[in-house]
Amino acid sequence: MGKTIAEKILSNHAGRDLKAGDIAICDVDFCFGQDGTSSIIIDSFKKLGVKKAFDKSKFYMIIDHSAPSPNIGVSEIHKKMRNFAKSLDVGMYDIGCGVCHQLVPQKGHVVCGDLVLGADSHTCTYGAINVFSTGVGSTDLAITLASGKNWFRVPETIRVTVKGKLPKGVYSKDVILHIIKDIGSNGATYKSVEFYGEAISAMSVDARLTISNMAVEMGAKVGLMEADEKVLKWVAERSTKTPKPVAADINAKYVASKVYDVSKLVPQVAKPHAVDNVSDVTALADIKIDQAYVGTCTNGRLEDLEAAARILKGKTIHPDVKFIIAPASREIFLAAAKQGLIETFVKSGCTVVGPGCGPCVGTHNGVLADGEVAISTANRNFKGRMGNPNSFIYLASPATVAASALTGRISDPREYKKKL
């Protein structure tokens, strides 16, 4: 029987032949922690009695979730991370560098065929560049930091094929919300999901990263794609490491195969308080919003900012709306400034914050008041996600978020078809 991408990558890193359901110890190519998880990583690592990292070039600490620090307690965690990084002589991305899931692939730390662990659930993002990357707990990450290894149960795989050409005003965020609505928030638990089809092939690598980022929102361990010419070029421009692309065999075994035709898909919106509670944007025109947000590891990349800026250019946001923009990295911020996007945002009434997670995690920037409604490009909308369990979060593409900020209500970006 042939093998899936997940089976092949884990076999390569275990040094033996593996199939779905097997358990193995595998060598890890890269691992990291962020400021929401690194304090426990540090404590757990010290309890092991180990004095150095397995390979100091293969671990980074990243301050992104609460950056800059909003309070004394977080400042102490940040100081603890900086001191630990210095003591081990390992890499550190401090405040203003950006979101971990943008920095890890953008800075060339991971390439096709790698096995990567992060102490953050959206580590699955790098599946878009053919990396088996998944989130683990802080204690597991500490074990990997010490040994360079961890245990894995080889996941079964769901094959997802996305057919058709995306209509104007419909983006990769709409595609993944549509898929999650069908599969369900628990429908792919501990599975690998492989994405194929002409719609995927037509997407930029940045757009594909959005798809893989949200694989975990249907419970998946990883969201994998093959390495085509776009991916190989993207990786080569960012990394000196040699990629080792992995493709599934023709006769690979899948536990399910799903096919979606997106040629007539309309913009999608996930309603409170679940990511699979998805509706067409046209059904939500009566929903008034208080806050809009474009950013996060899901949609804070340059093409996301471009999509929002095209709709906002020459216009002013609704007076009752707070609109926050957070570029996913310093490089993206600079590119956006060079293109005039930052000027467009500021002139339209937006607030641009430093590169990082911004309002997404609910620790500082943009915490919602009781009863307030936000529309966001983030990946989660459960109660309390943006800092207040008494608020309401809708998830959508950057274009839908920008269109909604102009009207003060959830709005269809296709109304601005000349700007799409």
C-alpha positions as CSV (number, residue, x, y, z in Angstrom):
1,M,0.0,0.0,0.0
2,G,1.2,3.5,-0.9
3,K,1.9,6.2,1.7
4,T,0.4,9.6,2.5
5,I,2.6,12.7,3.0
6,A,2.3,12.4,6.8
7,E,3.3,8.7,6.7
8,K,6.3,9.5,4.5
9,I,7.6,12.4,6.5
10,L,7.3,10.6,9.8
11,S,8.9,7.5,8.4
12,N,11.8,9.6,7.1
13,H,12.3,11.0,10.6
14,A,11.9,7.8,12.5
15,G,14.3,5.9,10.3
16,R,11.8,3.1,9.7
17,D,8.7,2.4,7.7
18,L,5.6,3.7,9.4
19,K,1.9,3.6,8.6
20,A,-1.2,5.3,10.1
21,G,-1.7,4.2,13.7
22,D,2.0,3.4,14.4
23,I,3.8,5.1,17.3
24,A,7.4,6.1,16.8
25,I,10.2,8.3,18.2
26,C,11.2,10.9,15.5
27,D,13.9,13.4,15.0
28,V,12.7,17.0,14.9
29,D,14.1,19.6,12.5
30,F,13.0,22.7,14.3
31,C,11.0,23.7,17.4
32,F,9.9,26.9,19.1
33,G,7.9,28.5,21.9
34,Q,6.0,31.8,22.2
35,D,5.3,34.1,25.1
36,G,2.1,32.4,26.0
37,T,3.8,29.0,26.4
38,S,7.5,29.5,27.0
39,S,7.4,30.1,30.7
40,I,6.4,26.4,31.2
41,I,8.9,25.3,28.6
42,I,11.7,27.0,30.5
43,D,10.6,25.5,33.9
44,S,10.1,22.0,32.4
45,F,13.5,22.2,30.7
46,K,15.3,23.1,33.9
47,K,13.6,20.2,35.7
48,L,15.2,17.8,33.2
49,G,18.6,18.9,34.4
50,V,19.8,19.5,30.9
51,K,22.2,22.3,30.4
52,K,22.0,22.9,26.6
53,A,19.7,22.7,23.7
54,F,20.0,19.7,21.4
55,D,21.0,22.1,18.6
56,K,20.9,25.8,19.4
57,S,20.2,26.6,15.7
58,K,17.0,24.6,15.7
59,F,15.1,26.4,18.5
60,Y,13.7,29.9,18.8
61,M,11.7,31.8,21.4
62,I,9.2,34.3,20.0
63,I,7.5,37.2,21.7
64,D,4.3,37.9,19.7
65,H,1.1,37.2,21.7
66,S,1.4,40.1,24.2
67,A,3.8,42.4,22.4
68,P,4.7,44.9,23.7
69,S,3.9,43.7,27.2
70,P,0.5,45.0,28.6
71,N,1.3,44.4,32.3
72,I,4.0,43.6,34.9
73,G,3.3,39.8,34.9
74,V,3.8,39.5,31.2
75,S,6.9,41.7,31.3
76,E,8.4,39.2,33.8
77,I,7.7,36.4,31.4
78,H,9.3,38.3,28.6
79,K,12.4,38.9,30.7
80,K,12.5,35.3,31.7
81,M,12.5,34.3,28.0
82,R,15.2,36.7,27.1
83,N,17.5,35.5,29.9
84,F,16.8,31.9,29.0
85,A,17.6,32.5,25.4
86,K,20.9,34.1,26.3
87,S,21.8,31.3,28.8
88,L,21.4,28.7,26.0
89,D,22.6,30.9,23.2
90,V,19.5,30.2,21.2
91,G,17.5,32.4,18.8
92,M,15.1,35.0,20.0
93,Y,12.5,37.1,18.1
94,D,11.6,39.9,20.4
95,I,8.7,42.4,20.3
96,G,8.0,43.9,16.9
97,C,9.5,41.1,14.9
98,G,6.1,39.5,14.2
99,V,3.9,36.5,14.7
100,C,5.7,33.1,15.2
101,H,3.8,31.4,12.3
102,Q,4.9,34.1,9.9
103,L,8.5,34.3,11.1
104,V,9.3,30.6,11.2
105,P,8.8,30.0,7.5
106,Q,9.6,33.6,6.4
107,K,13.0,33.5,8.0
108,G,13.8,30.2,6.4
109,H,13.9,28.0,9.5
110,V,11.7,25.3,7.9
111,V,11.6,23.7,4.4
112,C,9.7,21.1,2.5
113,G,9.9,17.6,4.1
114,D,10.8,18.9,7.6
115,L,9.3,17.8,10.9
116,V,8.5,20.7,13.2
117,L,7.0,21.2,16.6
118,G,5.8,24.4,18.1
119,A,4.2,25.2,21.5
120,D,1.3,26.8,19.7
121,S,-1.7,25.1,18.1
122,H,-1.5,26.9,14.8
123,T,2.0,25.5,14.0
124,C,0.1,23.5,11.4
125,T,0.4,26.6,9.2
126,Y,3.6,25.4,7.5
127,G,1.9,22.4,6.0
128,A,1.3,24.7,3.1
129,I,5.0,24.5,2.3
130,N,5.1,20.7,2.6
131,V,6.2,20.6,6.3
132,F,4.8,18.2,8.9
133,S,4.3,20.8,11.5
134,T,2.1,20.5,14.6
135,G,1.4,22.1,17.9
136,V,2.3,20.4,21.2
137,G,2.2,21.3,24.9
138,S,5.0,23.1,26.6
139,T,6.3,20.1,28.5
140,D,6.5,18.1,25.2
141,L,8.4,21.0,23.6
142,A,10.8,21.1,26.5
143,I,11.6,17.4,25.9
144,T,12.2,18.2,22.2
145,L,14.5,21.1,23.1
146,A,16.5,18.8,25.3
147,S,16.7,15.7,23.0
148,G,15.8,16.8,19.5
149,K,13.1,14.1,19.5
150,N,9.6,13.4,20.4
151,W,7.0,10.6,20.0
152,F,4.3,10.7,17.4
153,R,1.3,8.6,16.5
154,V,1.1,8.5,12.7
155,P,-2.3,10.1,11.8
156,E,-4.8,8.8,9.3
157,T,-5.4,11.2,6.4
158,I,-8.4,12.9,4.9
159,R,-7.9,13.9,1.2
160,V,-9.6,17.2,0.3
161,T,-9.9,18.3,-3.3
162,V,-10.9,21.9,-4.1
163,K,-12.1,22.3,-7.6
164,G,-13.0,25.4,-9.7
165,K,-11.9,29.0,-10.0
166,L,-12.5,31.3,-7.1
167,P,-15.0,34.1,-8.0
168,K,-14.0,37.7,-7.5
169,G,-14.3,38.7,-3.8
170,V,-13.8,35.2,-2.6
171,Y,-10.5,34.2,-1.0
172,S,-8.7,31.3,0.6
173,K,-10.2,32.3,4.0
174,D,-13.7,31.7,2.5
175,V,-12.6,28.3,1.2
176,I,-11.3,27.0,4.5
177,L,-14.4,28.3,6.4
178,H,-16.6,26.5,3.8
179,I,-14.6,23.3,4.3
180,I,-14.7,23.6,8.1
181,K,-18.5,24.1,8.0
182,D,-18.8,20.8,6.2
183,I,-16.3,18.7,8.1
184,G,-17.0,20.2,11.5
185,S,-14.8,21.5,14.2
186,N,-14.1,18.0,15.4
187,G,-14.5,16.2,12.1
188,A,-10.8,15.7,11.5
189,T,-9.5,15.2,15.0
190,Y,-6.0,13.8,15.1
191,K,-6.1,13.4,11.3
192,S,-3.8,14.7,8.7
193,V,-5.6,16.7,5.9
194,E,-4.1,16.8,2.5
195,F,-5.3,19.6,0.2
196,Y,-5.4,19.3,-3.6
197,G,-7.2,20.7,-6.6
198,E,-7.0,23.4,-9.2
199,A,-8.2,26.1,-6.7
200,I,-5.3,25.3,-4.4
201,S,-2.8,25.3,-7.2
202,A,-4.0,28.7,-8.4
203,M,-3.5,30.2,-4.9
204,S,-0.3,32.0,-3.9
205,V,1.8,30.5,-1.1
206,D,0.5,33.2,1.3
207,A,-3.1,32.2,0.5
208,R,-2.3,28.5,1.0
209,L,-0.8,29.3,4.4
210,T,-4.3,30.6,5.4
211,I,-5.8,27.2,4.5
212,S,-3.2,25.1,6.4
213,N,-3.3,27.5,9.4
214,M,-7.0,26.6,10.0
215,A,-6.7,22.9,9.6
216,V,-6.5,22.6,13.4
217,E,-9.9,24.3,13.6
218,M,-11.5,21.0,12.4
219,G,-9.3,19.1,14.8
220,A,-6.6,18.1,12.3
221,K,-3.0,17.4,13.5
222,V,-1.6,18.8,10.2
223,G,-2.8,20.4,7.0
224,L,-0.5,19.3,4.3
225,M,0.1,20.3,0.6
226,E,2.5,19.1,-2.0
227,A,5.5,21.2,-3.0
228,D,4.8,22.6,-6.4
229,E,7.0,25.2,-8.3
230,K,5.4,28.1,-6.4
231,V,6.3,26.5,-3.0
232,L,9.9,25.6,-4.1
233,K,10.5,29.1,-5.4
234,W,9.0,30.6,-2.2
235,V,11.2,28.4,0.0
236,A,14.4,29.0,-2.0
237,E,14.0,32.7,-1.7
238,R,13.9,32.5,2.1
239,S,16.0,29.6,3.2
240,T,19.5,28.2,2.6
241,K,18.4,24.8,3.7
242,T,17.9,22.1,1.1
243,P,14.2,21.2,0.7
244,K,13.2,17.5,0.5
245,P,9.7,17.6,-1.1
246,V,7.4,14.8,-0.2
247,A,4.4,13.7,-2.3
248,A,1.7,11.1,-1.5
249,D,1.7,7.9,-3.5
250,I,-1.1,7.4,-6.0
251,N,-2.3,4.4,-4.1
252,A,-2.1,6.1,-0.6
253,K,-4.8,5.1,1.8
254,Y,-7.2,7.8,2.9
255,V,-9.9,7.4,5.6
256,A,-12.1,9.9,3.7
257,S,-12.0,11.9,0.5
258,K,-13.9,15.2,0.2
259,V,-14.4,17.2,-3.0
260,Y,-15.5,20.9,-3.0
261,D,-16.4,23.0,-6.1
262,V,-15.8,26.6,-5.2
263,S,-16.6,28.2,-8.6
264,K,-19.9,29.6,-7.2
265,L,-18.8,30.1,-3.6
266,V,-19.8,33.4,-2.0
267,P,-17.9,35.1,0.9
268,Q,-18.2,33.1,4.1
269,V,-18.5,34.2,7.7
270,A,-18.1,32.1,10.9
271,K,-20.6,33.2,13.5
272,P,-20.3,33.2,17.3
273,H,-19.2,31.1,19.0
274,A,-17.8,28.3,16.8
275,V,-15.6,28.2,13.7
276,D,-17.9,25.7,12.0
277,N,-20.9,27.9,12.5
278,V,-20.6,29.3,9.0
279,S,-23.0,31.3,6.9
280,D,-22.9,33.2,3.6
281,V,-22.1,36.8,4.1
282,T,-25.4,37.8,2.4
283,A,-27.4,36.3,5.3
284,L,-25.8,38.6,7.9
285,A,-26.4,42.1,6.6
286,D,-28.3,43.1,9.7
287,I,-25.4,42.4,12.1
288,K,-24.0,45.7,13.4
289,I,-20.2,45.7,14.3
290,D,-18.2,47.6,16.8
291,Q,-14.7,46.5,15.9
292,A,-12.9,45.2,12.8
293,Y,-9.5,43.5,12.8
294,V,-7.2,42.5,9.9
295,G,-4.1,40.6,11.0
296,T,-3.0,37.4,12.8
297,C,-1.2,34.3,11.7
298,T,-4.2,33.5,9.5
299,N,-4.5,36.8,7.5
300,G,-1.8,39.3,8.4
301,R,0.3,38.8,5.3
302,L,1.0,41.4,2.6
303,E,-1.7,40.2,0.1
304,D,-4.2,40.3,3.0
305,L,-3.3,43.9,3.8
306,E,-3.5,44.7,0.0
307,A,-7.0,43.3,-0.2
308,A,-8.2,45.4,2.7
309,A,-6.5,48.6,1.4
310,R,-8.0,48.3,-2.0
311,I,-11.5,48.5,-0.5
312,L,-10.6,51.2,2.0
313,K,-8.6,53.5,-0.3
314,G,-10.3,56.9,-0.6
315,K,-12.9,56.0,2.0
316,T,-13.5,56.5,5.7
317,I,-14.5,53.8,8.1
318,H,-17.9,54.0,9.8
319,P,-17.8,56.4,12.8
320,D,-19.0,53.7,15.2
321,V,-16.3,51.2,14.2
322,K,-12.8,50.7,15.6
323,F,-10.6,49.2,12.9
324,I,-7.3,47.6,14.0
325,I,-4.5,46.5,11.5
326,A,-1.6,44.3,12.7
327,P,1.0,43.3,10.0
328,A,2.2,39.7,10.7
329,S,5.9,40.7,10.6
330,R,8.2,43.7,10.5
331,E,9.1,42.9,6.9
332,I,5.4,42.9,5.9
333,F,5.0,46.2,7.8
334,L,7.8,47.7,5.8
335,A,6.5,46.4,2.5
336,A,3.1,47.7,3.3
337,A,4.5,51.1,4.1
338,K,6.5,51.2,0.9
339,Q,3.4,50.4,-1.1
340,G,1.4,53.1,0.6
341,L,-0.9,50.7,2.4
342,I,-0.2,52.1,5.9
343,E,-1.1,55.6,4.7
344,T,-4.3,54.3,3.2
345,F,-5.2,52.6,6.5
346,V,-4.4,55.7,8.6
347,K,-6.3,58.1,6.3
348,S,-9.3,55.8,6.4
349,G,-9.4,55.9,10.2
350,C,-7.7,52.6,11.1
351,T,-5.3,52.1,13.9
352,V,-2.1,50.3,12.9
353,V,-0.4,48.4,15.7
354,G,3.0,46.7,15.8
355,P,3.7,43.4,14.2
356,G,2.4,40.6,16.4
357,C,-0.8,38.8,17.3
358,G,-2.6,42.0,18.1
359,P,-6.3,41.7,19.4
360,C,-6.5,38.0,18.4
361,V,-5.6,36.4,21.7
362,G,-7.3,39.0,23.9
363,T,-4.5,40.1,26.2
364,H,-4.0,43.7,25.2
365,N,-4.7,45.5,21.9
366,G,-8.4,45.8,21.2
367,V,-10.1,43.9,24.1
368,L,-13.8,44.1,23.5
369,A,-16.4,45.5,25.9
370,D,-19.5,43.6,27.1
371,G,-21.9,43.0,24.2
372,E,-19.6,44.4,21.5
373,V,-19.3,42.6,18.1
374,A,-16.1,42.2,16.2
375,I,-15.4,40.9,12.7
376,S,-11.9,39.6,12.4
377,T,-9.5,37.7,10.1
378,A,-8.4,35.5,13.0
379,N,-9.0,31.8,13.2
380,R,-11.0,31.4,16.4
381,N,-14.2,32.9,17.7
382,F,-15.1,31.0,20.9
383,K,-16.2,33.0,23.9
384,G,-13.5,35.1,25.4
385,R,-11.1,34.7,22.5
386,M,-10.6,38.4,22.1
387,G,-10.5,39.0,25.9
388,N,-14.2,39.2,26.9
389,P,-16.6,36.2,27.1
390,N,-19.5,38.6,26.9
391,S,-18.6,39.8,23.4
392,F,-19.3,38.3,19.9
393,I,-16.7,37.4,17.2
394,Y,-17.3,36.8,13.5
395,L,-14.5,35.5,11.3
396,A,-14.1,36.5,7.6
397,S,-11.6,37.4,4.9
398,P,-9.7,40.7,4.9
399,A,-11.9,42.0,2.1
400,T,-15.1,41.2,4.0
401,V,-13.7,42.8,7.2
402,A,-12.8,46.0,5.3
403,A,-16.2,46.2,3.6
404,S,-17.9,45.8,7.0
405,A,-15.8,48.5,8.6
406,L,-17.0,51.0,6.0
407,T,-20.7,50.3,6.6
408,G,-20.7,49.4,10.3
409,R,-22.5,46.1,9.4
410,I,-21.3,42.8,8.1
411,S,-21.1,43.5,4.4
412,D,-20.4,41.7,1.1
413,P,-17.0,42.8,-0.4
414,R,-18.3,42.0,-3.8
415,E,-20.2,45.4,-3.6
416,Y,-16.8,46.9,-4.3
417,K,-16.1,44.7,-7.3
418,K,-14.1,47.4,-9.1
419,K,-11.5,47.2,-6.3
420,L,-11.3,43.4,-5.9
